[in-house]
Amino acid sequence: MDYTKRLRELRIANGYTQAEIAFLLHTRQEQYSKYESGKRELPIKHLISLCMIYRVSSDYILGLDKFNK
């Protein structure tokens, strides 16, 4: 699974909108939407923040680990 699908999956499973996640990442909703659609690469600082928000590993978000530990 590519990480863009995992980002969307995690966001929806945790009940967030794109605007809410963008706010937590200190970016715009339009920018975050591009991460989920694969139009822009996810910066490392946002990856780290998302790991803390969702309480998952970076390997899980990146699709290197199939299971959320």
C-alpha positions in Angstrom: 0.0 0.0 0.0 1.4 3.4 -0.8 1.5 5.9 1.9 -1.0 8.3 0.3 -3.7 5.7 0.8 -2.6 5.0 4.3 -2.8 8.8 5.1 -6.4 8.9 4.0 -7.2 5.7 5.7 -5.8 6.8 9.1 -7.4 10.2 8.8 -10.9 8.8 8.2 -10.5 6.0 10.8 -9.6 8.6 13.4 -12.5 10.9 12.5 -10.5 13.9 11.2 -11.2 16.1 8.2 -8.3 17.2 5.9 -8.7 20.8 7.3 -8.3 19.5 10.9 -5.1 17.6 10.0 -3.8 20.5 8.1 -4.4 22.8 11.1 -2.5 20.3 13.3 0.4 20.3 10.8 0.4 24.1 10.5 -0.3 24.0 6.8 -3.3 24.6 4.5 -5.9 22.1 3.7 -5.1 22.4 0.0 -1.5 21.5 0.8 -2.5 18.5 2.9 -4.8 17.3 0.1 -1.8 17.2 -2.2 -0.1 14.8 0.2 -3.0 12.5 0.2 -3.4 12.6 -3.5 0.3 12.1 -4.2 0.8 15.4 -5.9 3.4 16.5 -3.3 5.8 14.5 -1.2 5.1 14.4 2.5 7.8 16.3 4.4 9.6 14.4 7.2 8.4 16.9 9.8 4.8 16.2 8.8 5.4 12.4 8.9 6.7 12.7 12.4 3.8 14.8 13.5 1.3 12.3 11.9 3.0 9.4 13.7 2.4 11.3 17.0 -1.2 12.3 16.1 -2.2 8.7 15.0 0.1 6.9 17.5 1.6 4.7 14.8 5.1 4.1 13.5 6.5 5.8 10.4 6.9 2.3 8.9 3.2 1.8 9.2 2.4 5.1 7.5 4.9 4.4 4.8 3.6 0.9 4.2 6.7 -0.9 5.3 4.8 -2.6 8.1 1.4 -4.1 7.5 0.2 -3.9 11.0 -0.4 -1.0 13.3 1.4 -1.8 16.6 
